[in-house]
Structure formats: structure tokens, C-alpha cells
Amino acid sequence: MVEVDWTGEDVVALRAAMRRSRYEFARLVGVTPRTVVLWEKGRTTRMHAASRRLLDRVLSEADPVVVARFERAITAGHDAASDTEDTSAALVRNTKLGRDSAPEYADIRAAPIGLDKEVEDDDVRRRELLAYIGAGLAGHAADLVASEPEKLLATLDAGSISERRLGLLEGAADVLGSQVVQVPPHQLLQTTLEQFRIVRGCLGERQATLHQIRLVRTAGRLANVVGEILFNEGHFGQARNWYTTAIHAAQDIGDRYSEDIALAGLTYLPTYSDRPREVLDLLAPRLAEDPRTGAAAAWLWGMAARAHATLDDADQFAYCVEKSALSLETVAGQDLPVGIFSFRPEKLAFYQAVGYAKLRRPVETARAAAHAMSLYDPCETMEPALVKFEHATALLDSGEIEEACSVATSAITNGHTYIGMTVTKRAKQFDEALSPLRRTRATADWRAHAAIALDPSTIRA
């Protein structure tokens, strides 16, 4: 069966294929004849989701012959006019014979006056009903009671985005959220901005409430992707604007999960600016609510753990790591997609490695780093490299200089590694820790390979 977006022409084609009058068709669908008039006369370019579901149901239950006739009509367009003309001719003959001899098969182009008469009759019936039930309404009030429901439906129909198009926009946002950790982020900026502009344009039109909520959620997710890209390119000021936009979008629709994801992204900025107290200030209001379930909550606890480790608070680091792990335990593995809209066990292991390195505990650092590397998708562009730097730092603290340089070199020479802001910053930190130590062949090899990461001009904007 062909996919139908249900324009006014599609409704006309279905009614003609079913050989039904407007009144009969309205009763079959479960709406008033006035609504059918509004649909067919093109006052709405696309139906409201609830209206489309009614029409989908009628089509799915129709006789195969009717379905075939309808599909020919909507695929052939005006070429199918001959079928409609035959129908119209039959309708004229039936009308001449009288109502008792044949049903009133009225086509919109064949008998517009008779069809409008049906709508007028329906108005009369509704006014009579009001009188029968003793509503006590008259004049303008009675007209409003009878007409306003259909007018509201027409308003809702006027700007409704199709389910298919909305699904494509949502799917594109999810794909971009995954790709941003698998390809050089700047490659996605143009595409993400174009998608964001499309979604924002749809939000500027009148949409069904449920569609409006989904569009706002999609816009927030795309804003999160843009924030991630700008952060990785070192544009912290602009990244802050986009992360904040993502937070406001999530708050607008009451989507706490998306709000927490965007908050975690925003927290990257003070984290990589070496301002751990600002990290904790950002997270404090949310963590005071003690979120205990889900990937987003796990991410917030993980960010707090890193900040506490930077402040040399081992107890709070351990506490936050435990809270993060417990939150992850509430989520099935298949519900933890790769990308920035989730938080996976390998990321928690990475944060543990970072924390242990800050706390100068090389054995635990190496263990957590090894665990993280065993879980990470090697195609990710940055975090596996960052994990290797934590492992290299732990080896350096243990006096294993050659092995440390080897691991650090592998972090930046890996074909998947993107030399962005985070990798560059971590490479410089490792190089600074290496500087006071004696120069060896390993350190010389490291600096030869690390030149691209240590030179600020190589960072792509």
C-alpha cells in the first residue's frame, strides 16, 4: 500500500474510490461532514495526526478493489480522471432515478451544491440537538457550540508536520549525536546547523501539541550536537550558548533526561578550563535531588567525580563514582547508544582513570584505563586517545618512561584520533609532566610524533 500524507486531494480520491457521499464518508470516518468539506476544499494542506489515523484506518479496512482504485488515483493524479468521470456520470444517472434507486454517490466536482446542502443539514441537526437537550443556547452561542470544534480541528490541521518527516528529523538528530564521536566533529557542523534551521522553521508554524514537543526535543538535541562540536574545536563561548539553548529546550517540554544530558555537556567547559569548583556549582542543584537512575544521571555523577578528584577529595570521588555506577545498573545495555545522548560503562571507567590519575594512584589508573580501552569502540575519535593519556600518565608516575611515551604516542598516531582541543590539551599536560625527566630515545620519539598536537596552529577551527 502506498504511503499517504493525506492532503485534501487524497481525501477526495478515497471518497471517490469508495463511491460515498460526503455524509456517508463522514460517518464512516467518524467526523462531521463539515470536517470533510474543510479537508477536501484544501483549507488544510496536511491533516492533523488524529485525523490521519482515522483516514489510515478507513483505508486499511477498505475492500482491495477500493484500495487499488484509490492508489491508481493518487499515483496517476489527473490521469485518473477518467475513473472519476465514469463515477460522476453514474452519480448523475442515479440522482435522476431518485434516492430510492441508488445511493447518493456525490463527487466534489460533480455536485458541490448538493454536498454543501449536506453540511447545512448537519448544522440544522446539531442545532436541534442543542434544543432537545435543553442547553438553553441560542443565536451566536449556539453557532459557536456547533462550529468551534471543527474550526479547532482545522487550525490544528493547518500546520501539522507529517509523521514521516518528523521521524526523519528525529532520526537525523540521533545519527548526528552518534557520529559526532566517530568522525572529526567539524565535518558535521554544516549539516547539523542546516537540520537545526529546518526544525526551528517547523516550530515557527502551528503544529499539533505532541509534534511540537517532539520538535522542541529534536531542536534541543541538535543544539547539543553543535555545542559538542564547538567545544571540541575550542570555541567555549559559543559552545556555552548552544548547550544553554539545549537546556532551555528540554526545560520547555519537561524532558529531564535531555536537560541532564545538556547539563553534562555544559559542564565540559569548566572541566577542561581547570575550574573544578565551577563544575560542582553547576551540578550541585541537580545532584542535591539525588538522581539515581538512567544514563544521564550517571553522567552527572561521573562529572562530579572528576571534579572532586581534581580537588584531591578521594572520599567524594569514590562516592560519586559509586552513584554513577548504580545509576548505570538501572539501564539495559541496548538502551545505551554510542554518542553524546548517553553515558556508557567505558566512559565511567575513563572518568575513574582520570580521577585516579589526579589522586596520584597509578595502579588504579592503569587498571581503570585498561578496562575502559577494552570497552571502547576503537572508531571513536577522541576518548580512547584520552584514556591512553591517562594510562601513560600512570606509567610515568611509576617511572616507566619508555612505556609511557609509547602509549602516549599511540594515542595521537592512531588513525581514528582527531587532534582537537581535548586531545591537544591532554598531550600538552603529558609533555609538561615529561619535561623534567631525563631525555631518552623514547621522549625524542614522542616529541617528534606529538608536534602536530603540541602546535596550537594545527587545531582546526
QUIPEMO-V774517 format. One record per residue. N is the residue number from 1. SS is DSSP state (H for helix, E for strand, L for the rest). OMEGA is omega as a letter, one per 40 degrees, with the letter a starting at -180 (NA if undefined). Layout:
n;ss;omega
N;SS;OMEGA
N;SS;OMEGA
This chain:
n;ss;omega
1;L;a
2;L;i
3;L;a
4;L;i
5;L;i
6;L;i
7;L;i
8;H;i
9;H;i
10;H;i
11;H;i
12;H;a
13;H;a
14;H;a
15;H;i
16;H;i
17;H;a
18;H;a
19;L;a
20;L;i
21;L;i
22;H;a
23;H;i
24;H;a
25;H;i
26;H;i
27;H;a
28;H;a
29;H;a
30;L;i
31;L;i
32;L;i
33;H;i
34;H;i
35;H;i
36;H;i
37;H;a
38;H;i
39;H;a
40;H;a
41;L;i
42;L;i
43;L;i
44;L;a
45;L;i
46;L;a
47;L;i
48;L;a
49;H;a
50;H;i
51;H;a
52;H;i
53;H;i
54;H;a
55;H;i
56;H;i
57;H;a
58;H;a
59;H;a
60;H;a
61;H;a
62;L;i
63;L;a
64;H;i
65;H;i
66;H;a
67;H;i
68;H;i
69;H;i
70;H;a
71;H;i
72;H;a
73;H;a
74;H;i
75;H;a
76;H;i
77;H;a
78;H;i
79;H;a
80;H;a
81;H;a
82;H;i
83;H;a
84;H;a
85;H;i
86;H;i
87;H;a
88;H;i
89;H;i
90;H;a
91;H;i
92;H;i
93;H;a
94;H;a
95;H;i
96;H;a
97;H;i
98;L;a
99;L;a
100;L;a
101;L;a
102;L;i
103;L;i
104;L;a
105;L;a
106;L;i
107;L;a
108;L;a
109;L;a
110;L;a
111;L;a
112;H;a
113;H;i
114;H;a
115;H;i
116;H;i
117;H;i
118;H;a
119;H;i
120;H;i
121;H;i
122;H;i
123;H;i
124;H;a
125;H;a
126;H;i
127;H;i
128;H;i
129;H;i
130;H;i
131;H;a
132;H;a
133;L;i
134;L;a
135;L;i
136;L;a
137;L;i
138;L;i
139;H;a
140;H;a
141;H;i
142;H;i
143;H;i
144;H;i
145;H;a
146;H;a
147;H;a
148;H;i
149;H;i
150;H;i
151;H;i
152;H;i
153;H;i
154;H;i
155;H;i
156;H;a
157;H;a
158;H;a
159;L;a
160;L;i
161;L;a
162;L;i
163;H;a
164;H;a
165;H;i
166;H;i
167;H;i
168;H;i
169;H;i
170;H;i
171;H;i
172;H;i
173;H;i
174;H;i
175;H;i
176;H;i
177;H;i
178;H;a
179;H;a
180;L;i
181;L;a
182;L;i
183;L;i
184;L;a
185;H;a
186;H;i
187;H;a
188;H;a
189;H;a
190;H;a
191;H;a
192;H;i
193;H;i
194;H;i
195;H;i
196;H;a
197;H;i
198;H;a
199;H;i
200;H;i
201;H;i
202;H;i
203;H;i
204;L;i
205;L;i
206;L;a
207;L;i
208;L;a
209;H;a
210;H;i
211;H;i
212;H;i
213;H;a
214;H;i
215;H;i
216;H;i
217;H;i
218;H;i
219;H;i
220;H;i
221;H;i
222;H;i
223;H;i
224;H;i
225;H;i
226;H;i
227;H;i
228;H;a
229;H;a
230;H;i
231;H;a
232;H;i
233;L;i
234;L;i
235;L;a
236;H;a
237;H;i
238;H;i
239;H;i
240;H;i
241;H;a
242;H;i
243;H;i
244;H;i
245;H;i
246;H;i
247;H;a
248;H;i
249;H;i
250;H;i
251;H;a
252;H;a
253;H;i
254;L;a
255;L;a
256;H;i
257;H;a
258;H;i
259;H;i
260;H;i
261;H;i
262;H;i
263;H;i
264;H;i
265;H;i
266;H;a
267;H;i
268;H;a
269;H;i
270;H;i
271;H;a
272;L;i
273;L;i
274;L;i
275;L;a
276;H;a
277;H;i
278;H;i
279;H;a
280;H;i
281;H;i
282;H;a
283;H;a
284;H;a
285;H;a
286;H;a
287;H;i
288;L;i
289;L;i
290;L;i
291;L;a
292;L;a
293;L;i
294;L;a
295;H;a
296;H;i
297;H;i
298;H;i
299;H;a
300;H;i
301;H;i
302;H;i
303;H;i
304;H;i
305;H;i
306;H;a
307;H;i
308;H;i
309;H;i
310;H;i
311;L;i
312;L;i
313;L;a
314;H;a
315;H;i
316;H;i
317;H;a
318;H;a
319;H;a
320;H;i
321;H;i
322;H;i
323;H;i
324;H;a
325;H;i
326;H;i
327;H;i
328;H;a
329;H;a
330;L;a
331;L;i
332;L;a
333;H;a
334;H;i
335;H;i
336;L;a
337;L;i
338;L;i
339;L;a
340;L;i
341;L;i
342;L;i
343;L;a
344;L;a
345;H;a
346;H;i
347;H;i
348;H;i
349;H;i
350;H;i
351;H;i
352;H;i
353;H;i
354;H;a
355;H;i
356;H;i
357;H;i
358;H;a
359;L;i
360;L;i
361;L;a
362;H;a
363;H;i
364;H;i
365;H;a
366;H;a
367;H;a
368;H;i
369;H;i
370;H;i
371;H;i
372;H;a
373;H;i
374;H;a
375;H;a
376;L;i
377;L;a
378;L;a
379;L;i
380;L;a
381;L;a
382;L;a
383;H;i
384;H;i
385;H;i
386;H;i
387;H;i
388;H;i
389;H;i
390;H;i
391;H;i
392;H;i
393;H;i
394;H;i
395;H;i
396;H;i
397;H;i
398;L;i
399;L;a
400;L;a
401;H;a
402;H;i
403;H;i
404;H;i
405;H;i
406;H;i
407;H;i
408;H;i
409;H;i
410;H;a
411;H;a
412;H;i
413;H;i
414;L;a
415;L;a
416;L;a
417;L;i
418;L;a
419;L;i
420;L;a
421;H;a
422;H;i
423;H;i
424;H;a
425;H;a
426;H;i
427;H;i
428;H;i
429;H;i
430;H;a
431;H;i
432;H;i
433;H;a
434;H;a
435;H;a
436;L;a
437;L;a
438;L;i
439;L;i
440;L;i
441;H;a
442;H;i
443;H;i
444;H;i
445;H;i
446;H;a
447;H;i
448;H;a
449;H;a
450;H;a
451;H;a
452;H;a
453;H;a
454;H;i
455;L;a
456;H;a
457;H;a
458;H;a
459;L;a
460;L;i
461;L;NA
